[in-house]
Amino acid sequence: MADKKRFAVILSGCGNKDGAEIHESVMTLWAIHKHGADYQCFAPDIAQHHVLNFISGKEMAESRNVLVESARIARGNIKNLKDYKAADYDGLIMPGGLGAAKNLSTFAFDGPDCTVNEDVARAVRETAAQKKPIGALCIAPAIVAKILGDVLVTIGHDTGTAAAIARMGARHEQTTHGEITIDKDHRVVTTPCYMLDARLDQIGEGAESLVEAVIEMA
């Protein structure tokens, strides 16, 4: 029997407004197990950009840590992204949520002129250099575009974000619910998820299609 495939999943906190999108994250982990693979969650040990009240949308006068908050989704089984080694895994998957654009990068504030957290950039580059697949959901494809440059991705059909991706040297493909875009040359799989006005079942469909494609590439 072949060894079980194992994937690293990078989280960016806990909650779509200031961290990792919980539905996308959980559906990704569910799909990995459903299709016979396993996962290890990672997050950078850094401060969140800010903490929001999810009822009022207002900023709260407190600080939180991205690794500690991500551990909520991972049920405590999480590692510091500094310790990620691409050689130990069959691929890398990054759910979305504004934490990807606020904590893992500055895309939410700087658009195509953004910077990416050095541990995130190293993980993506190292994985790509070893020709292992990379999956990105929702806004996370923008981070992959910033790191890898000329790569084909999707964030759905938001024209402003698609234009920003093009300015970073990448190419955008328009998609809708549950659809994925595959860049076979770069071994990158992306899906729009909550970049569209989506239901939870549509998030699950997109996450599962992405995971299936990533497993097949591995």
ABEGO torsion letter per residue (X at the ends): XBBBBBBBBBBAEBEAAABBBAAAAAAAAAAAAAAGBBBBBBBBBBBBABBBBAAAGBBBBBBBBAAAAAAAAAGGBBBBAAABBAAABAEBBBBBEAAAAAAABAAAAAEAABBBBAAAAAAAAAAAAAGBBBBBBEAAAAAAAAAAEBBBBBAEABAAAAAAAAAAGBBBBBBBBGBBBBBAAAGBBBBAEAABBBBAAAAAAAAAAAAAAAAAAX
